[in-house]
Structure formats: C-alpha cells, structure tokens
Amino acid sequence: MNFKDLTVPSRVAEIIKEHEFRFKKKFGQNFLVDKNILDKICDAADLTESDFVLEIGPGIGTLTNELSKRCKKVVAIEIDRDLTQILKETITADNVDIVEGDALQLDWQEILRKSGWQKETVKLVANLPYYLTSALIMKALEGEVPFQTIVVMVQKEVAERMTAQPGTKAYGILSLAVQYYSQPQLVTNVSRRVFFPAPDVDSAVVKLQSIEPPVDVASEELFMVIRAAFGQRRKNLKNTLKNLTTSWNIAPEKVDEIFHQLGIPVNARGETLSLQKFGELTRALIHGRNFC
C-alpha cells in the first residue's frame, strides 16, 4: 500500500469499508489524515536512526509508517483487535512491532525488551486516546521506561492544562505533575478537521522533555499536599489543607507560622502557587510534622 493513501480521507474511508471496520466509541478512534501534522509530530521528537519509539494507539498506521522511516524501531500498542488486522496490511516497514493489548495494563519495559531494546534512547510518540490521556502520560512520566522525549497529540484543553502557569484557570494537579517530571512545550494546535472521522474537539501536540525534578522534596508528600490543595478549588489553601495537616498532627498555629514564613497570604488559593513554592510548603509542613 502507498503510504500517502493513509493521509487521503477518501482512501481511509475505503480501507475502513474494505475491512468492515466499526468505530468503537469507547476507544475514541479518530485517525489523523494530515501529512503536515505528521511531520510536525515527528520533527518535534528529534528522531534518530538509533532511537526506539513507543507508540500508543496507532489506529490504521498513519503515524506509525512515518515514525518507521526515522528511527530504529517502532513498538506500537493497539487495544482493538480489528485494527491490528488492518495494520498488517497498512504497515509495510520491517522495523515495526505491533503489540495487541491495553497500554495501561501492559509492562512497557518488557514489551520494549522483547522488541530488542537494550537501553537505547527511547521516546514516546503518539496520538493518544483522549479518554486515557492523563493516565497514560502519568504512566510514561512515573514508570520505569526512561523516556527522553514524549511527543503526544492530546485534546487541546488537556494541552492547556499541561502547559499552564500559576494563576491561570487551567493550572492544576496535571500541570504540576507534568512540570515536576518534564519541561512541557506546545508544538502546535490541531484542527478537528484533520481527523477521520472528525472528533468533537480540537487538539494540540505537546512535547515533554525529561528533566530532573526541580524541587528537592519527597514526591509522595509533595503530591499529597498538591492533591489536597486542589481538592476544593473554591476554598483557600489553608482550608483545603486542613484535613492533611490534621492527619499530620500539625497544630493550626504552626500552619499559620509556616504560611507567614513562606510569604503565602492566608487567603491564597492552590492555583496561585508555583511548583517551587509547593516544594517549599511541603518541606516546611514535613518539618512541622516531625517536630510538633
């Protein structure tokens, strides 16, 4: 099959009809059919001939084929058995392994090893299923596979949350989690019209470059504080942290003292604090817990 067929909506429609494929709403299946966006995704990943690439949700193989031209190996995870059958026809490169299964449940490190990965540079490049975006991104960031770079197509709203800065409406737990593990960058916005069929929302491509965590505090306690801070966004930070500080046996006057020392206004809300400030707050609360 000519690769260009996969970027022509009419030809994609024919492929779907030939295989009597039924779109499954639960998997959020929308196939990218725009060569320009494909190039932007691959260019952002800075692929080399020695790279391994993990792809999640290859669909009919449009991005997969383009990736295969630029890297050593593509390992693509597809949950839909009907699509894995189509991929046998649409994937012509010999450096692509298709793995059938649920990406959230599978051991990515084991899958890569079975495909010959021996600690070469590995990158995650994918048009992610939108219903699992946050879970998949956190698995990639927190898991054992040392992704150097992650380049993913996500819902535009999610991209805004991932790259959001303190004080903005989109800023929240996902923003802080992503920015703890990586340096996020918006690559490009993507119209819903470049998909077949067109989804109900616009999308965006985001690049996450792996970094060392920028705050020197235990991640478990840090994210306990962050989750508590955003548990009730309408309340001020001191109130949202009350259950946590109580469970840590930190007296209210000690919490007041910590806020004063860190220059955090008593009526501040969680969305106004930077990752660095959350780090300072967590460190001070841990100290207060240990010495109360």
Secondary structure by P-SEA (a helix, b strand, c coil): ccccccccaaaaaaaaaaacbbbbcccbbbbbccaaaaaaaaaaacccccbbbbbccccccaaaaaaaacccbbbbbbccaaaaaaaacccccccbbbbbcccccccaaaaaaaacccccbbbbbcccccccaaaaaaaaaaccccccbbbbbccaaaaaaaacccccccccaaaaaaaacccccccbbbbcccccccccbbbbbbbbbbbcccccccaaaaaaaaaaaaccccccccccaaaaaaaacccaaaaaaaaaaaccccccccccccaaaaaaaaaaaaaaaacc
